Amino acid sequence: MRIGLITGEYPPDQGGMGDFTRELARALAALGHEIHIITTRPPISNPRSPLPDLHSPEVTTHRVVSGWGWRCWRDIIRLDEALRFDVLNVQYQAAAYRMHPAINLLPWYLRWRGRPPVVVTFHDLRVPYLFPKAGPLRRQAVLALARWSDGVIVTNREDEEQISNLESQISNLARIPIGSNIAPQLPDGYDRDVERARWGVGPDDLLLGYFGFLNESKGGEELIQALALLVERGVPAHLLMIGGR
């Protein structure tokens, strides 16, 4: 199949959704599919040239979207007219699309045009910005994305229940949890005790690790509270925060 993966962020940009999309693209390519990444145009020269993935030549990156307002429809349709995708997969997180609702209505517009089918993957159900005091309309924008897509993927039970309760018209709904985007490969010469000692952690201590952005939705406060409870109970626990500089 010729599959287009739409994402508002993609490496080298930082972001979990972009990293996930890259790993998904490589996995699908390994199964024999032809994969095309459709993402934001960078402010550099020659932005329209397709870029191959050096780790997976079957994956091609098209940085053709000038912005995620209404003009993104034009950029995506031009690429589809050239490549004729079998399916488009929208990786959705409102912040990655600058909180604009154009991506939410893209499946409706493509269905009106007659092609291609769209599957949306919800990384969360945060609502986009519409206009001041939009209120319930913001939630309707998220539901429109689900309603007009040919398939809907959620990553956790809470989002699955929320969509099911709010939108009974969705039949092609699947829950597919997202695992780690990092290959579990230890470096040459790895020694667990030596590496732990580097961070002041004993061989038998309990070591908690946090990797990712730190914001109010990531559970950082709960993790620190859990660490405090462990220490209060005499558990030799430590927390290692891992992230970019």
C-alpha positions in Angstrom: 0.0 0.0 0.0 1.0 3.6 -0.5 0.4 5.2 2.8 0.7 8.9 3.7 1.3 9.8 7.4 0.3 13.3 8.3 2.0 14.9 11.3 2.4 18.4 12.6 5.9 17.6 14.0 8.7 15.4 12.7 12.3 14.9 13.6 14.6 16.7 14.0 11.8 18.7 15.7 11.4 17.5 19.3 8.1 15.8 20.2 6.8 12.4 21.0 4.2 12.4 18.2 6.9 13.0 15.6 9.1 10.3 17.1 6.2 7.8 17.1 5.4 8.7 13.5 9.0 7.9 12.4 9.0 4.6 14.2 5.6 3.7 12.7 6.8 4.6 9.2 9.8 2.4 9.5 7.8 -0.5 10.9 5.2 -0.2 8.0 8.0 0.1 5.5 9.6 -3.1 6.9 6.3 -4.9 6.1 6.6 -3.9 2.5 4.5 -0.7 2.3 5.5 2.5 0.6 5.5 5.2 3.2 5.3 9.0 2.8 5.6 11.5 5.6 3.6 14.7 5.1 4.7 17.4 7.5 5.6 21.1 8.0 7.7 23.0 5.5 10.9 24.3 7.3 12.1 27.9 6.8 15.1 26.7 4.7 16.0 26.6 1.0 14.5 24.0 -1.3 11.8 22.8 1.1 9.8 20.8 -1.4 12.5 18.2 -2.2 11.5 14.8 -0.9 13.9 13.5 1.8 14.6 9.8 2.1 14.9 8.2 5.6 18.6 7.0 5.7 17.6 4.2 8.1 14.7 3.1 5.9 14.9 4.1 2.2 11.2 3.1 1.7 10.2 6.1 3.8 10.1 9.5 2.1 9.5 12.8 3.9 7.6 15.6 2.2 8.0 18.9 4.0 5.3 20.6 1.9 2.8 22.0 4.3 3.3 25.8 4.6 1.1 26.0 7.7 -1.7 24.2 9.5 -4.4 26.7 8.6 -6.9 26.2 5.9 -4.2 26.2 3.2 -2.9 22.8 4.5 -5.8 21.2 2.5 -4.3 22.5 -0.7 -0.8 21.2 0.1 -2.0 17.8 1.1 -4.3 17.4 -1.9 -1.5 18.4 -4.3 0.7 15.7 -3.0 -2.2 13.2 -3.2 -2.9 14.1 -6.8 0.8 13.3 -7.5 1.1 10.1 -5.5 -2.5 8.8 -5.3 -2.4 7.5 -1.7 -4.3 4.3 -0.8 -4.9 5.8 2.7 -3.9 8.8 4.8 -3.2 8.5 8.5 -3.5 11.7 10.5 -1.4 11.7 13.7 -3.5 14.0 15.8 -2.5 16.2 18.7 -4.1 19.7 18.6 -0.9 21.5 19.7 1.1 20.0 16.9 -1.3 21.7 14.4 -1.1 25.1 16.1 -4.5 24.5 17.7 -6.1 25.3 14.3 -9.3 23.3 13.3 -8.3 22.8 9.6 -6.9 19.4 10.3 -10.1 18.4 12.2 -12.2 19.0 9.0 -9.7 17.5 6.6 -11.4 14.0 6.5 -14.8 15.7 5.8 -13.3 17.6 2.9 -11.5 14.6 1.5 -14.6 12.5 1.7 -16.5 15.2 -0.2 -13.8 15.1 -2.9 -14.1 11.3 -3.0 -10.6 10.2 -2.0 -8.4 9.1 -0.3 -9.7 7.4 2.9 -8.5 8.7 6.2 -7.6 7.0 9.5 -6.9 9.3 12.5 -4.7 8.4 15.4 -5.6 10.4 18.5 -2.6 11.0 20.7 -4.9 12.9 23.0 -8.4 14.5 22.8 -7.4 18.1 23.5 -9.6 20.6 21.7 -8.3 23.1 19.1 -8.8 26.9 19.4 -11.7 28.2 17.3 -12.6 31.7 18.5 -13.3 33.4 21.9 -16.1 31.7 23.9 -16.4 28.9 21.3 -17.2 26.5 24.2 -18.8 23.2 23.2 -17.9 23.9 19.5 -14.3 23.1 20.3 -15.3 19.6 21.5 -17.4 19.2 18.3 -14.3 19.9 16.2 -12.6 16.9 17.8 -15.6 14.7 17.3 -15.9 15.9 13.6 -12.4 14.5 13.0 -13.5 11.2 14.4 -16.9 11.2 12.7 -15.6 11.9 9.2 -12.6 9.6 9.3 -12.9 6.1 7.9 -11.1 4.6 10.9 -10.3 5.9 14.4 -7.4 4.8 16.6 -7.0 5.8 20.3 -4.1 5.0 22.5 -5.7 4.5 25.9 -8.9 3.3 27.5 -10.0 6.7 28.8 -10.0 8.2 25.3 -11.8 5.2 23.9 -14.6 5.5 26.5 -14.8 9.3 26.0 -15.2 9.0 22.2 -17.6 6.1 22.5 -19.8 8.0 25.0 -19.9 11.2 23.0 -20.1 9.9 19.4 -22.2 6.8 18.8 -21.8 7.0 15.0 -18.2 5.8 15.1 -18.0 2.1 14.3 -14.4 1.7 13.2 -12.8 2.5 16.5 -9.7 0.6 17.8 -7.5 1.0 20.9 -3.8 0.5 20.1 -1.5 1.5 23.0 1.7 3.3 22.2 4.9 1.7 23.5 8.3 3.2 23.8 9.9 4.8 20.7 13.4 3.9 21.9 15.0 0.6 20.9 16.1 -1.3 24.0 19.7 -1.7 23.0 22.4 -1.5 25.6 25.7 0.2 24.6 28.9 -1.8 24.3 30.6 -2.4 27.6 27.6 -1.6 29.6 27.9 -2.4 33.3 24.7 -1.9 35.4 26.4 -1.3 38.7 29.0 1.2 37.3 26.2 3.1 35.5 24.1 3.3 38.6 27.0 4.4 40.7 27.6 7.3 38.3 24.2 8.7 39.4 24.6 7.8 43.1 22.3 4.8 43.0 23.2 1.6 44.7 22.9 -1.9 43.0 19.8 -2.8 44.9 18.1 0.6 45.2 14.8 1.3 43.5 15.4 3.6 40.5 12.5 5.5 38.9 13.0 7.1 35.5 11.1 9.9 33.8 11.7 10.6 30.1 9.8 13.2 28.1 8.5 16.8 28.3 7.4 17.9 31.8 4.0 19.6 31.8 0.8 19.4 33.8 -0.7 16.5 31.7 2.3 14.2 32.1 1.9 13.1 35.7 5.2 14.6 37.0 3.7 15.8 40.3 2.2 12.4 41.0 5.5 10.7 40.3 7.3 13.0 42.8 4.6 12.4 45.3 5.0 8.6 44.9 8.8 9.0 45.3 8.2 10.9 48.6 5.9 8.1 49.9 8.5 5.5 49.1 11.3 7.4 50.9 9.0 8.0 53.9 8.5 4.2 54.1 12.2 3.6 54.1 12.6 2.4 50.5 16.0 3.5 49.0 14.3 5.1 46.0 15.7 7.6 43.5 14.2 9.5 40.5 16.2 10.1 37.4 14.8 12.8 35.1 15.9 12.3 31.5 15.4 14.9 28.8 17.0 17.4 26.4 19.1 20.3 27.4 
